[in-house]
Amino acid sequence: MDQTLHPRIYVERTLAIIKPDVFCMAEEIEDVILKSGFTILQKRRLQLSPEQCSDFYADQYGKLFFPSLTAFMSSGPIVALTLTCDNAIAHWKSIMGPANITKARETQPECLRAKYGTSDLKNALHGSNSFHTAVKEIKFMFPNSVIEPFPSRGATEEYLSRYG
């Protein structure tokens, strides 16, 4: 198959979290997510305990902001979302914008963090930073998830033409 005529579409999943500081604007943010081409596969509203936050952000343990991060993330309800689309991790990162609010406002004033974030800690949103992290984070927020990569359109069509 000629890859130039049928480029491989890489559909993946990522975790998005609408943090406590913007929980009240979750519907508005979800509308932006959907209009940006994502499908929301799973959605859960919950409040994490400080211990759960410590487990979720274990890779940040030992950093100066860790106690503030876990206190903030357990201070109110959040919305956890499993998003999917072509290159979901990179796409969600670009829509969120930089974690540093000042940088977000200067370099990407239309990004979600520039619009909704109030500080580097209260930057409104979380997103997985790699495929491996996405798998781990989705399983954390949605323990019954089965995460398998979607086959490409070509592979699906080939399978269906052979066995369908």
GIWO-V41713 format. One record per helix or strand. SS is the DSSP state (h for helix, s for strand). FROM is the first residue (numbers start at 0). TO is the last residue. If there is no record, write none. Layout:
SS:FROM:TO + SS:FROM:TO
This chain:
s:10:17 + h:19:34 + s:38:45 + h:49:55 + h:57:59 + h:65:72 + s:77:85 + h:87:95 + h:100:106 + h:111:115 + s:124:126 + h:130:140 + h:152:162
